[in-house]
Amino acid sequence: MTVEVKTHSTCDCCGDTVTRLGAENDCPPVGWARLRLSIRHEGAGWTRGESHNWDLCPRCIARVQNLLAGVVS
């Protein structure tokens, strides 16, 4: 018997998918990014805040970078 392990990733922005051989835990594919947004709420530090994580494909990374380039200078 043969077992083949594959890792399937989906872009949280556009829905593009990549399937690759092997187990890569919770890591996005090479060339992809994980964007984390942390929001602080009332209270001490970050413990009562919220956070959001998005895995983004290269096309969506470029869209985010272009958006931020227009805001942050």
PQR file of N, CA, C, O and H, with PARSE charges and radii, in Angstrom:
ATOM      1  N   MET A   1       0.842  -1.170   0.000 -0.4000 1.5000
ATOM      2  CA  MET A   1       0.000   0.000   0.000 -0.0000 2.0000
ATOM      3  C   MET A   1       0.892   1.240   0.000  0.5500 1.7000
ATOM      4  O   MET A   1       1.938   1.268   0.650 -0.5500 1.4000
ATOM      5  N   THR A   2       0.461   2.266  -0.742 -0.4000 1.5000
ATOM      6  CA  THR A   2       1.180   3.521  -0.824 -0.0000 2.0000
ATOM      7  C   THR A   2       0.291   4.642  -0.315  0.5500 1.7000
ATOM      8  O   THR A   2      -0.903   4.700  -0.610 -0.5500 1.4000
ATOM      9  H   THR A   2      -0.388   2.243  -1.269  0.4000 1.0000
ATOM     10  N   VAL A   3       0.905   5.531   0.458 -0.4000 1.5000
ATOM     11  CA  VAL A   3       0.178   6.693   0.960 -0.0000 2.0000
ATOM     12  C   VAL A   3       0.823   7.932   0.357  0.5500 1.7000
ATOM     13  O   VAL A   3       2.043   8.088   0.409 -0.5500 1.4000
ATOM     14  H   VAL A   3       1.875   5.484   0.697  0.4000 1.0000
ATOM     15  N   GLU A   4       0.014   8.805  -0.209 -0.4000 1.5000
ATOM     16  CA  GLU A   4       0.510  10.051  -0.771 -0.0000 2.0000
ATOM     17  C   GLU A   4      -0.125  11.207  -0.006  0.5500 1.7000
ATOM     18  O   GLU A   4      -1.349  11.329   0.047 -0.5500 1.4000
ATOM     19  H   GLU A   4      -0.977   8.678  -0.251  0.4000 1.0000
ATOM     20  N   VAL A   5       0.712  12.052   0.583 -0.4000 1.5000
ATOM     21  CA  VAL A   5       0.226  13.181   1.368 -0.0000 2.0000
ATOM     22  C   VAL A   5       0.334  14.439   0.516  0.5500 1.7000
ATOM     23  O   VAL A   5       1.365  14.699  -0.105 -0.5500 1.4000
ATOM     24  H   VAL A   5       1.706  11.953   0.539  0.4000 1.0000
ATOM     25  N   LYS A   6      -0.745  15.212   0.496 -0.4000 1.5000
ATOM     26  CA  LYS A   6      -0.765  16.467  -0.245 -0.0000 2.0000
ATOM     27  C   LYS A   6      -1.242  17.582   0.673  0.5500 1.7000
ATOM     28  O   LYS A   6      -2.044  17.353   1.578 -0.5500 1.4000
ATOM     29  H   LYS A   6      -1.582  15.001   1.000  0.4000 1.0000
ATOM     30  N   THR A   7      -0.748  18.784   0.434 -0.4000 1.5000
ATOM     31  CA  THR A   7      -1.194  19.966   1.158 -0.0000 2.0000
ATOM     32  C   THR A   7      -1.976  20.832   0.187  0.5500 1.7000
ATOM     33  O   THR A   7      -1.496  21.149  -0.901 -0.5500 1.4000
ATOM     34  H   THR A   7      -0.096  18.971  -0.301  0.4000 1.0000
ATOM     35  N   HIS A   8      -3.165  21.206   0.579 -0.4000 1.5000
ATOM     36  CA  HIS A   8      -4.050  22.013  -0.256 -0.0000 2.0000
ATOM     37  C   HIS A   8      -4.208  23.384   0.395  0.5500 1.7000
ATOM     38  O   HIS A   8      -4.588  23.473   1.563 -0.5500 1.4000
ATOM     39  H   HIS A   8      -3.555  20.948   1.463  0.4000 1.0000
ATOM     40  N   SER A   9      -3.921  24.452  -0.348 -0.4000 1.5000
ATOM     41  CA  SER A   9      -4.047  25.815   0.175 -0.0000 2.0000
ATOM     42  C   SER A   9      -4.997  26.620  -0.698  0.5500 1.7000
ATOM     43  O   SER A   9      -5.029  26.461  -1.918 -0.5500 1.4000
ATOM     44  H   SER A   9      -3.613  24.379  -1.296  0.4000 1.0000
ATOM     45  N   THR A  10      -5.772  27.489  -0.050 -0.4000 1.5000
ATOM     46  CA  THR A  10      -6.707  28.360  -0.748 -0.0000 2.0000
ATOM     47  C   THR A  10      -6.454  29.799  -0.337  0.5500 1.7000
ATOM     48  O   THR A  10      -6.351  30.096   0.853 -0.5500 1.4000
ATOM     49  H   THR A  10      -5.745  27.618   0.941  0.4000 1.0000
ATOM     50  N   CYS A  11      -6.354  30.700  -1.317 -0.4000 1.5000
ATOM     51  CA  CYS A  11      -6.181  32.122  -1.032 -0.0000 2.0000
ATOM     52  C   CYS A  11      -7.457  32.649  -0.387  0.5500 1.7000
ATOM     53  O   CYS A  11      -8.554  32.459  -0.913 -0.5500 1.4000
ATOM     54  H   CYS A  11      -6.438  30.459  -2.284  0.4000 1.0000
ATOM     55  N   ASP A  12      -7.305  33.309   0.754 -0.4000 1.5000
ATOM     56  CA  ASP A  12      -8.462  33.828   1.474 -0.0000 2.0000
ATOM     57  C   ASP A  12      -9.059  35.068   0.826  0.5500 1.7000
ATOM     58  O   ASP A  12     -10.114  35.539   1.250 -0.5500 1.4000
ATOM     59  H   ASP A  12      -6.414  33.463   1.181  0.4000 1.0000
ATOM     60  N   CYS A  13      -8.400  35.599  -0.192 -0.4000 1.5000
ATOM     61  CA  CYS A  13      -8.905  36.785  -0.876 -0.0000 2.0000
ATOM     62  C   CYS A  13      -9.643  36.424  -2.162  0.5500 1.7000
ATOM     63  O   CYS A  13     -10.800  36.807  -2.335 -0.5500 1.4000
ATOM     64  H   CYS A  13      -7.543  35.216  -0.536  0.4000 1.0000
ATOM     65  N   CYS A  14      -8.996  35.695  -3.063 -0.4000 1.5000
ATOM     66  CA  CYS A  14      -9.589  35.415  -4.373 -0.0000 2.0000
ATOM     67  C   CYS A  14     -10.060  33.980  -4.550  0.5500 1.7000
ATOM     68  O   CYS A  14     -10.775  33.678  -5.505 -0.5500 1.4000
ATOM     69  H   CYS A  14      -8.056  35.384  -2.923  0.4000 1.0000
ATOM     70  N   GLY A  15      -9.669  33.088  -3.640 -0.4000 1.5000
ATOM     71  CA  GLY A  15     -10.098  31.696  -3.737 -0.0000 2.0000
ATOM     72  C   GLY A  15      -9.211  30.813  -4.595  0.5500 1.7000
ATOM     73  O   GLY A  15      -9.514  29.633  -4.777 -0.5500 1.4000
ATOM     74  H   GLY A  15      -9.088  33.333  -2.864  0.4000 1.0000
ATOM     75  N   ASP A  16      -8.106  31.361  -5.136 -0.4000 1.5000
ATOM     76  CA  ASP A  16      -7.170  30.557  -5.924 -0.0000 2.0000
ATOM     77  C   ASP A  16      -6.641  29.420  -5.048  0.5500 1.7000
ATOM     78  O   ASP A  16      -6.473  29.594  -3.841 -0.5500 1.4000
ATOM     79  H   ASP A  16      -7.860  32.319  -4.988  0.4000 1.0000
ATOM     80  N   THR A  17      -6.378  28.257  -5.652 -0.4000 1.5000
ATOM     81  CA  THR A  17      -5.919  27.107  -4.879 -0.0000 2.0000
ATOM     82  C   THR A  17      -4.612  26.557  -5.424  0.5500 1.7000
ATOM     83  O   THR A  17      -4.307  26.688  -6.609 -0.5500 1.4000
ATOM     84  H   THR A  17      -6.514  28.116  -6.632  0.4000 1.0000
ATOM     85  N   VAL A  18      -3.854  25.942  -4.539 -0.4000 1.5000
ATOM     86  CA  VAL A  18      -2.607  25.259  -4.879 -0.0000 2.0000
ATOM     87  C   VAL A  18      -2.587  23.945  -4.102  0.5500 1.7000
ATOM     88  O   VAL A  18      -2.855  23.919  -2.901 -0.5500 1.4000
ATOM     89  H   VAL A  18      -4.102  25.835  -3.576  0.4000 1.0000
ATOM     90  N   THR A  19      -2.270  22.867  -4.792 -0.4000 1.5000
ATOM     91  CA  THR A  19      -2.082  21.575  -4.141 -0.0000 2.0000
ATOM     92  C   THR A  19      -0.659  21.133  -4.415  0.5500 1.7000
ATOM     93  O   THR A  19      -0.207  21.148  -5.560 -0.5500 1.4000
ATOM     94  H   THR A  19      -2.052  22.888  -5.768  0.4000 1.0000
ATOM     95  N   ARG A  20       0.047  20.741  -3.368 -0.4000 1.5000
ATOM     96  CA  ARG A  20       1.438  20.318  -3.518 -0.0000 2.0000
ATOM     97  C   ARG A  20       1.680  19.051  -2.705  0.5500 1.7000
ATOM     98  O   ARG A  20       0.978  18.778  -1.732 -0.5500 1.4000
ATOM     99  H   ARG A  20      -0.320  20.729  -2.438  0.4000 1.0000
ATOM    100  N   LEU A  21       2.674  18.294  -3.117 -0.4000 1.5000
ATOM    101  CA  LEU A  21       2.997  17.052  -2.431 -0.0000 2.0000
ATOM    102  C   LEU A  21       3.658  17.331  -1.088  0.5500 1.7000
ATOM    103  O   LEU A  21       4.414  18.291  -0.944 -0.5500 1.4000
ATOM    104  H   LEU A  21       3.244  18.516  -3.908  0.4000 1.0000
ATOM    105  N   GLY A  22       3.370  16.499  -0.124 -0.4000 1.5000
ATOM    106  CA  GLY A  22       4.002  16.591   1.185 -0.0000 2.0000
ATOM    107  C   GLY A  22       3.129  17.336   2.186  0.5500 1.7000
ATOM    108  O   GLY A  22       2.164  18.012   1.829 -0.5500 1.4000
ATOM    109  H   GLY A  22       2.756  15.719  -0.241  0.4000 1.0000
ATOM    110  N   ALA A  23       3.499  17.191   3.434 -0.4000 1.5000
ATOM    111  CA  ALA A  23       2.802  17.854   4.530 -0.0000 2.0000
ATOM    112  C   ALA A  23       3.589  19.090   4.929  0.5500 1.7000
ATOM    113  O   ALA A  23       4.783  19.001   5.214 -0.5500 1.4000
ATOM    114  H   ALA A  23       4.283  16.642   3.724  0.4000 1.0000
ATOM    115  N   GLU A  24       2.942  20.222   4.951 -0.4000 1.5000
ATOM    116  CA  GLU A  24       3.617  21.469   5.299 -0.0000 2.0000
ATOM    117  C   GLU A  24       2.937  22.176   6.455  0.5500 1.7000
ATOM    118  O   GLU A  24       2.990  23.402   6.561 -0.5500 1.4000
ATOM    119  H   GLU A  24       1.971  20.294   4.719  0.4000 1.0000
ATOM    120  N   ASN A  25       2.293  21.395   7.330 -0.4000 1.5000
ATOM    121  CA  ASN A  25       1.668  21.920   8.537 -0.0000 2.0000
ATOM    122  C   ASN A  25       0.715  23.056   8.189  0.5500 1.7000
ATOM    123  O   ASN A  25      -0.192  22.865   7.380 -0.5500 1.4000
ATOM    124  H   ASN A  25       2.251  20.399   7.244  0.4000 1.0000
ATOM    125  N   ASP A  26       0.895  24.212   8.770 -0.4000 1.5000
ATOM    126  CA  ASP A  26      -0.015  25.337   8.560 -0.0000 2.0000
ATOM    127  C   ASP A  26       0.653  26.440   7.746  0.5500 1.7000
ATOM    128  O   ASP A  26       0.296  27.610   7.882 -0.5500 1.4000
ATOM    129  H   ASP A  26       1.633  24.368   9.427  0.4000 1.0000
ATOM    130  N   CYS A  27       1.606  26.086   6.912 -0.4000 1.5000
ATOM    131  CA  CYS A  27       2.348  27.085   6.135 -0.0000 2.0000
ATOM    132  C   CYS A  27       1.726  27.269   4.762  0.5500 1.7000
ATOM    133  O   CYS A  27       1.361  26.292   4.107 -0.5500 1.4000
ATOM    134  H   CYS A  27       1.896  25.135   6.801  0.4000 1.0000
ATOM    135  N   PRO A  28       1.601  28.538   4.315 -0.5600 1.5000
ATOM    136  CA  PRO A  28       1.151  28.751   2.946  0.2800 2.0000
ATOM    137  C   PRO A  28       2.261  28.344   1.977  0.5500 1.7000
ATOM    138  O   PRO A  28       3.407  28.177   2.394 -0.5500 1.4000
ATOM    139  N   PRO A  29       1.943  28.183   0.698 -0.5600 1.5000
ATOM    140  CA  PRO A  29       2.969  27.797  -0.278  0.2800 2.0000
ATOM    141  C   PRO A  29       4.081  28.848  -0.385  0.5500 1.7000
ATOM    142  O   PRO A  29       3.896  30.005  -0.009 -0.5500 1.4000
ATOM    143  N   VAL A  30       5.219  28.428  -0.897 -0.4000 1.5000
ATOM    144  CA  VAL A  30       6.326  29.355  -1.139 -0.0000 2.0000
ATOM    145  C   VAL A  30       5.831  30.431  -2.095  0.5500 1.7000
ATOM    146  O   VAL A  30       5.178  30.125  -3.092 -0.5500 1.4000
ATOM    147  H   VAL A  30       5.369  27.487  -1.203  0.4000 1.0000
ATOM    148  N   GLY A  31       6.136  31.680  -1.798 -0.4000 1.5000
ATOM    149  CA  GLY A  31       5.697  32.801  -2.618 -0.0000 2.0000
ATOM    150  C   GLY A  31       4.376  33.403  -2.164  0.5500 1.7000
ATOM    151  O   GLY A  31       4.006  34.490  -2.607 -0.5500 1.4000
ATOM    152  H   GLY A  31       6.666  31.929  -0.988  0.4000 1.0000
ATOM    153  N   TRP A  32       3.665  32.712  -1.292 -0.4000 1.5000
ATOM    154  CA  TRP A  32       2.425  33.244  -0.728 -0.0000 2.0000
ATOM    155  C   TRP A  32       2.762  34.007   0.553  0.5500 1.7000
ATOM    156  O   TRP A  32       3.900  33.955   1.019 -0.5500 1.4000
ATOM    157  H   TRP A  32       3.965  31.829  -0.933  0.4000 1.0000
ATOM    158  N   ALA A  33       1.789  34.711   1.123 -0.4000 1.5000
ATOM    159  CA  ALA A  33       2.008  35.462   2.357 -0.0000 2.0000
ATOM    160  C   ALA A  33       0.893  35.171   3.349  0.5500 1.7000
ATOM    161  O   ALA A  33      -0.220  34.812   2.967 -0.5500 1.4000
ATOM    162  H   ALA A  33       0.864  34.753   0.744  0.4000 1.0000
ATOM    163  N   ARG A  34       1.206  35.328   4.603 -0.4000 1.5000
ATOM    164  CA  ARG A  34       0.187  35.289   5.651 -0.0000 2.0000
ATOM    165  C   ARG A  34       0.097  36.697   6.211  0.5500 1.7000
ATOM    166  O   ARG A  34       1.061  37.225   6.766 -0.5500 1.4000
ATOM    167  H   ARG A  34       2.110  35.619   4.914  0.4000 1.0000
ATOM    168  N   LEU A  35      -1.063  37.289   6.059 -0.4000 1.5000
ATOM    169  CA  LEU A  35      -1.314  38.641   6.540 -0.0000 2.0000
ATOM    170  C   LEU A  35      -2.065  38.540   7.857  0.5500 1.7000
ATOM    171  O   LEU A  35      -3.082  37.852   7.947 -0.5500 1.4000
ATOM    172  H   LEU A  35      -1.846  36.861   5.608  0.4000 1.0000
ATOM    173  N   ARG A  36      -1.568  39.220   8.871 -0.4000 1.5000
ATOM    174  CA  ARG A  36      -2.218  39.197  10.187 -0.0000 2.0000
ATOM    175  C   ARG A  36      -2.606  40.618  10.562  0.5500 1.7000
ATOM    176  O   ARG A  36      -1.792  41.539  10.496 -0.5500 1.4000
ATOM    177  H   ARG A  36      -0.741  39.778   8.798  0.4000 1.0000
ATOM    178  N   LEU A  37      -3.850  40.778  10.953 -0.4000 1.5000
ATOM    179  CA  LEU A  37      -4.357  42.061  11.411 -0.0000 2.0000
ATOM    180  C   LEU A  37      -4.761  41.893  12.865  0.5500 1.7000
ATOM    181  O   LEU A  37      -5.612  41.065  13.188 -0.5500 1.4000
ATOM    182  H   LEU A  37      -4.511  40.030  11.007  0.4000 1.0000
ATOM    183  N   SER A  38      -4.147  42.685  13.745 -0.4000 1.5000
ATOM    184  CA  SER A  38      -4.475  42.642  15.174 -0.0000 2.0000
ATOM    185  C   SER A  38      -5.157  43.945  15.555  0.5500 1.7000
ATOM    186  O   SER A  38      -4.701  45.029  15.192 -0.5500 1.4000
ATOM    187  H   SER A  38      -3.456  43.358  13.483  0.4000 1.0000
ATOM    188  N   ILE A  39      -6.250  43.826  16.288 -0.4000 1.5000
ATOM    189  CA  ILE A  39      -7.018  44.987  16.708 -0.0000 2.0000
ATOM    190  C   ILE A  39      -7.063  45.018  18.224  0.5500 1.7000
ATOM    191  O   ILE A  39      -7.492  44.056  18.860 -0.5500 1.4000
ATOM    192  H   ILE A  39      -6.621  42.946  16.583  0.4000 1.0000
ATOM    193  N   ARG A  40      -6.621  46.120  18.799 -0.4000 1.5000
ATOM    194  CA  ARG A  40      -6.591  46.238  20.247 -0.0000 2.0000
ATOM    195  C   ARG A  40      -7.900  46.835  20.742  0.5500 1.7000
ATOM    196  O   ARG A  40      -8.399  47.816  20.190 -0.5500 1.4000
ATOM    197  H   ARG A  40      -6.272  46.902  18.282  0.4000 1.0000
ATOM    198  N   HIS A  41      -8.447  46.229  21.789 -0.4000 1.5000
ATOM    199  CA  HIS A  41      -9.673  46.718  22.422 -0.0000 2.0000
ATOM    200  C   HIS A  41      -9.334  47.253  23.805  0.5500 1.7000
ATOM    201  O   HIS A  41      -8.183  47.194  24.237 -0.5500 1.4000
ATOM    202  H   HIS A  41      -8.041  45.432  22.237  0.4000 1.0000
ATOM    203  N   GLU A  42     -10.327  47.768  24.486 -0.4000 1.5000
ATOM    204  CA  GLU A  42     -10.145  48.249  25.855 -0.0000 2.0000
ATOM    205  C   GLU A  42      -9.541  47.155  26.716  0.5500 1.7000
ATOM    206  O   GLU A  42      -9.839  45.973  26.539 -0.5500 1.4000
ATOM    207  H   GLU A  42     -11.262  47.816  24.134  0.4000 1.0000
ATOM    208  N   GLY A  43      -8.701  47.553  27.641 -0.4000 1.5000
ATOM    209  CA  GLY A  43      -8.101  46.580  28.549 -0.0000 2.0000
ATOM    210  C   GLY A  43      -6.589  46.622  28.442  0.5500 1.7000
ATOM    211  O   GLY A  43      -6.019  47.494  27.786 -0.5500 1.4000
ATOM    212  H   GLY A  43      -8.460  48.513  27.785  0.4000 1.0000
ATOM    213  N   ALA A  44      -5.964  45.682  29.086 -0.4000 1.5000
ATOM    214  CA  ALA A  44      -4.513  45.642  29.165 -0.0000 2.0000
ATOM    215  C   ALA A  44      -3.924  44.958  27.940  0.5500 1.7000
ATOM    216  O   ALA A  44      -4.164  43.773  27.708 -0.5500 1.4000
ATOM    217  H   ALA A  44      -6.427  44.974  29.619  0.4000 1.0000
ATOM    218  N   GLY A  45      -3.169  45.691  27.171 -0.4000 1.5000
ATOM    219  CA  GLY A  45      -2.429  45.107  26.055 -0.0000 2.0000
ATOM    220  C   GLY A  45      -3.321  44.524  24.980  0.5500 1.7000
ATOM    221  O   GLY A  45      -4.377  45.066  24.652 -0.5500 1.4000
ATOM    222  H   GLY A  45      -2.974  46.653  27.359  0.4000 1.0000
ATOM    223  N   TRP A  46      -2.867  43.397  24.437 -0.4000 1.5000
ATOM    224  CA  TRP A  46      -3.538  42.764  23.313 -0.0000 2.0000
ATOM    225  C   TRP A  46      -4.447  41.610  23.729  0.5500 1.7000
ATOM    226  O   TRP A  46      -5.108  41.015  22.878 -0.5500 1.4000
ATOM    227  H   TRP A  46      -2.009  42.956  24.703  0.4000 1.0000
ATOM    228  N   THR A  47      -4.492  41.284  25.018 -0.4000 1.5000
ATOM    229  CA  THR A  47      -5.188  40.079  25.435 -0.0000 2.0000
ATOM    230  C   THR A  47      -6.687  40.113  25.167  0.5500 1.7000
ATOM    231  O   THR A  47      -7.296  39.064  24.958 -0.5500 1.4000
ATOM    232  H   THR A  47      -3.955  41.767  25.710  0.4000 1.0000
ATOM    233  N   ARG A  48      -7.286  41.287  25.168 -0.4000 1.5000
ATOM    234  CA  ARG A  48      -8.731  41.377  24.931 -0.0000 2.0000
ATOM    235  C   ARG A  48      -9.045  41.814  23.499  0.5500 1.7000
ATOM    236  O   ARG A  48     -10.188  42.147  23.185 -0.5500 1.4000
ATOM    237  H   ARG A  48      -6.791  42.139  25.338  0.4000 1.0000
ATOM    238  N   GLY A  49      -8.058  41.812  22.658 -0.4000 1.5000
ATOM    239  CA  GLY A  49      -8.259  42.236  21.282 -0.0000 2.0000
ATOM    240  C   GLY A  49      -8.718  41.096  20.399  0.5500 1.7000
ATOM    241  O   GLY A  49      -9.127  40.038  20.877 -0.5500 1.4000
ATOM    242  H   GLY A  49      -7.130  41.541  22.913  0.4000 1.0000
ATOM    243  N   GLU A  50      -8.644  41.331  19.119 -0.4000 1.5000
ATOM    244  CA  GLU A  50      -8.995  40.290  18.154 -0.0000 2.0000
ATOM    245  C   GLU A  50      -7.935  40.276  17.065  0.5500 1.7000
ATOM    246  O   GLU A  50      -7.232  41.263  16.850 -0.5500 1.4000
ATOM    247  H   GLU A  50      -8.312  42.191  18.731  0.4000 1.0000
ATOM    248  N   SER A  51      -7.832  39.159  16.393 -0.4000 1.5000
ATOM    249  CA  SER A  51      -6.883  39.081  15.291 -0.0000 2.0000
ATOM    250  C   SER A  51      -7.490  38.267  14.158  0.5500 1.7000
ATOM    251  O   SER A  51      -8.325  37.389  14.370 -0.5500 1.4000
ATOM    252  H   SER A  51      -8.403  38.357  16.567  0.4000 1.0000
ATOM    253  N   HIS A  52      -7.048  38.584  12.964 -0.4000 1.5000
ATOM    254  CA  HIS A  52      -7.507  37.912  11.752 -0.0000 2.0000
ATOM    255  C   HIS A  52      -6.272  37.512  10.958  0.5500 1.7000
ATOM    256  O   HIS A  52      -5.324  38.289  10.845 -0.5500 1.4000
ATOM    257  H   HIS A  52      -6.369  39.298  12.792  0.4000 1.0000
ATOM    258  N   ASN A  53      -6.280  36.313  10.413 -0.4000 1.5000
ATOM    259  CA  ASN A  53      -5.177  35.828   9.586 -0.0000 2.0000
ATOM    260  C   ASN A  53      -5.713  35.472   8.206  0.5500 1.7000
ATOM    261  O   ASN A  53      -6.746  34.814   8.084 -0.5500 1.4000
ATOM    262  H   ASN A  53      -7.050  35.681  10.505  0.4000 1.0000
ATOM    263  N   TRP A  54      -5.007  35.909   7.171 -0.4000 1.5000
ATOM    264  CA  TRP A  54      -5.373  35.578   5.805 -0.0000 2.0000
ATOM    265  C   TRP A  54      -4.150  35.066   5.072  0.5500 1.7000
ATOM    266  O   TRP A  54      -3.077  35.662   5.164 -0.5500 1.4000
ATOM    267  H   TRP A  54      -4.167  36.444   7.271  0.4000 1.0000
ATOM    268  N   ASP A  55      -4.297  33.967   4.345 -0.4000 1.5000
ATOM    269  CA  ASP A  55      -3.246  33.473   3.454 -0.0000 2.0000
ATOM    270  C   ASP A  55      -3.546  34.036   2.071  0.5500 1.7000
ATOM    271  O   ASP A  55      -4.657  33.892   1.560 -0.5500 1.4000
ATOM    272  H   ASP A  55      -5.169  33.483   4.270  0.4000 1.0000
ATOM    273  N   LEU A  56      -2.542  34.682   1.465 -0.4000 1.5000
ATOM    274  CA  LEU A  56      -2.742  35.366   0.193 -0.0000 2.0000
ATOM    275  C   LEU A  56      -1.797  34.841  -0.885  0.5500 1.7000
ATOM    276  O   LEU A  56      -0.611  34.623  -0.638 -0.5500 1.4000
ATOM    277  H   LEU A  56      -1.639  34.799   1.880  0.4000 1.0000
ATOM    278  N   CYS A  57      -2.346  34.643  -2.086 -0.4000 1.5000
ATOM    279  CA  CYS A  57      -1.543  34.226  -3.236 -0.0000 2.0000
ATOM    280  C   CYS A  57      -0.723  35.424  -3.745  0.5500 1.7000
ATOM    281  O   CYS A  57      -0.991  36.557  -3.345 -0.5500 1.4000
ATOM    282  H   CYS A  57      -3.309  34.821  -2.287  0.4000 1.0000
ATOM    283  N   PRO A  58       0.260  35.198  -4.608 -0.5600 1.5000
ATOM    284  CA  PRO A  58       1.090  36.303  -5.099  0.2800 2.0000
ATOM    285  C   PRO A  58       0.293  37.434  -5.759  0.5500 1.7000
ATOM    286  O   PRO A  58       0.640  38.603  -5.593 -0.5500 1.4000
ATOM    287  N   ARG A  59      -0.765  37.106  -6.502 -0.4000 1.5000
ATOM    288  CA  ARG A  59      -1.568  38.151  -7.159 -0.0000 2.0000
ATOM    289  C   ARG A  59      -2.232  39.045  -6.112  0.5500 1.7000
ATOM    290  O   ARG A  59      -2.256  40.265  -6.270 -0.5500 1.4000
ATOM    291  H   ARG A  59      -1.047  36.156  -6.637  0.4000 1.0000
ATOM    292  N   CYS A  60      -2.764  38.456  -5.055 -0.4000 1.5000
ATOM    293  CA  CYS A  60      -3.428  39.243  -4.015 -0.0000 2.0000
ATOM    294  C   CYS A  60      -2.418  39.991  -3.144  0.5500 1.7000
ATOM    295  O   CYS A  60      -2.721  41.071  -2.638 -0.5500 1.4000
ATOM    296  H   CYS A  60      -2.745  37.465  -4.927  0.4000 1.0000
ATOM    297  N   ILE A  61      -1.226  39.427  -2.968 -0.4000 1.5000
ATOM    298  CA  ILE A  61      -0.165  40.152  -2.251 -0.0000 2.0000
ATOM    299  C   ILE A  61       0.124  41.452  -2.986  0.5500 1.7000
ATOM    300  O   ILE A  61       0.239  42.505  -2.358 -0.5500 1.4000
ATOM    301  H   ILE A  61      -0.980  38.549  -3.379  0.4000 1.0000
ATOM    302  N   ALA A  62       0.242  41.393  -4.308 -0.4000 1.5000
ATOM    303  CA  ALA A  62       0.524  42.585  -5.111 -0.0000 2.0000
ATOM    304  C   ALA A  62      -0.603  43.609  -4.961  0.5500 1.7000
ATOM    305  O   ALA A  62      -0.343  44.810  -4.889 -0.5500 1.4000
ATOM    306  H   ALA A  62       0.149  40.538  -4.819  0.4000 1.0000
ATOM    307  N   ARG A  63      -1.864  43.137  -4.914 -0.4000 1.5000
ATOM    308  CA  ARG A  63      -2.996  44.050  -4.737 -0.0000 2.0000
ATOM    309  C   ARG A  63      -2.928  44.762  -3.391  0.5500 1.7000
ATOM    310  O   ARG A  63      -3.185  45.963  -3.306 -0.5500 1.4000
ATOM    311  H   ARG A  63      -2.076  42.162  -4.972  0.4000 1.0000
ATOM    312  N   VAL A  64      -2.581  44.021  -2.336 -0.4000 1.5000
ATOM    313  CA  VAL A  64      -2.466  44.618  -0.998 -0.0000 2.0000
ATOM    314  C   VAL A  64      -1.302  45.602  -0.965  0.5500 1.7000
ATOM    315  O   VAL A  64      -1.431  46.693  -0.410 -0.5500 1.4000
ATOM    316  H   VAL A  64      -2.372  43.046  -2.405  0.4000 1.0000
ATOM    317  N   GLN A  65      -0.167  45.228  -1.553 -0.4000 1.5000
ATOM    318  CA  GLN A  65       0.983  46.121  -1.579 -0.0000 2.0000
ATOM    319  C   GLN A  65       0.661  47.418  -2.321  0.5500 1.7000
ATOM    320  O   GLN A  65       1.044  48.498  -1.872 -0.5500 1.4000
ATOM    321  H   GLN A  65      -0.062  44.341  -2.004  0.4000 1.0000
ATOM    322  N   ASN A  66      -0.040  47.318  -3.452 -0.4000 1.5000
ATOM    323  CA  ASN A  66      -0.420  48.518  -4.203 -0.0000 2.0000
ATOM    324  C   ASN A  66      -1.382  49.384  -3.412  0.5500 1.7000
ATOM    325  O   ASN A  66      -1.274  50.610  -3.423 -0.5500 1.4000
ATOM    326  H   ASN A  66      -0.351  46.440  -3.817  0.4000 1.0000
ATOM    327  N   LEU A  67      -2.315  48.757  -2.731 -0.4000 1.5000
ATOM    328  CA  LEU A  67      -3.250  49.509  -1.896 -0.0000 2.0000
ATOM    329  C   LEU A  67      -2.514  50.253  -0.784  0.5500 1.7000
ATOM    330  O   LEU A  67      -2.762  51.437  -0.553 -0.5500 1.4000
ATOM    331  H   LEU A  67      -2.403  47.761  -2.722  0.4000 1.0000
ATOM    332  N   LEU A  68      -1.618  49.561  -0.103 -0.4000 1.5000
ATOM    333  CA  LEU A  68      -0.879  50.190   0.995 -0.0000 2.0000
ATOM    334  C   LEU A  68       0.091  51.253   0.499  0.5500 1.7000
ATOM    335  O   LEU A  68       0.342  52.234   1.199 -0.5500 1.4000
ATOM    336  H   LEU A  68      -1.417  48.600  -0.291  0.4000 1.0000
ATOM    337  N   ALA A  69       0.634  51.072  -0.687 -0.4000 1.5000
ATOM    338  CA  ALA A  69       1.558  52.064  -1.234 -0.0000 2.0000
ATOM    339  C   ALA A  69       0.848  53.403  -1.441  0.5500 1.7000
ATOM    340  O   ALA A  69       1.477  54.456  -1.337 -0.5500 1.4000
ATOM    341  H   ALA A  69       0.430  50.275  -1.255  0.4000 1.0000
ATOM    342  N   GLY A  70      -0.439  53.373  -1.728 -0.4000 1.5000
ATOM    343  CA  GLY A  70      -1.204  54.594  -1.890 -0.0000 2.0000
ATOM    344  C   GLY A  70      -1.594  55.242  -0.586  0.5500 1.7000
ATOM    345  O   GLY A  70      -1.960  56.417  -0.558 -0.5500 1.4000
ATOM    346  H   GLY A  70      -0.950  52.517  -1.812  0.4000 1.0000
ATOM    347  N   VAL A  71      -1.520  54.487   0.503 -0.4000 1.5000
ATOM    348  CA  VAL A  71      -1.934  54.994   1.820 -0.0000 2.0000
ATOM    349  C   VAL A  71      -0.724  55.376   2.670  0.5500 1.7000
ATOM    350  O   VAL A  71      -0.722  56.416   3.329 -0.5500 1.4000
ATOM    351  H   VAL A  71      -1.222  53.532   0.480  0.4000 1.0000
ATOM    352  N   VAL A  72       0.292  54.538   2.649 -0.4000 1.5000
ATOM    353  CA  VAL A  72       1.485  54.732   3.482 -0.0000 2.0000
ATOM    354  C   VAL A  72       2.599  55.285   2.612  0.5500 1.7000
ATOM    355  O   VAL A  72       2.996  54.655   1.632 -0.5500 1.4000
ATOM    356  H   VAL A  72       0.291  53.694   2.113  0.4000 1.0000
ATOM    357  N   SER A  73       3.101  56.450   2.963 -0.4000 1.5000
ATOM    358  CA  SER A  73       4.209  56.987   2.166 -0.0000 2.0000
ATOM    359  C   SER A  73       5.308  57.518   3.051  0.5500 1.7000
ATOM    360  O   SER A  73       6.320  58.009   2.552 -0.5500 1.4000
ATOM    361  H   SER A  73       2.778  56.961   3.760  0.4000 1.0000
TER
END
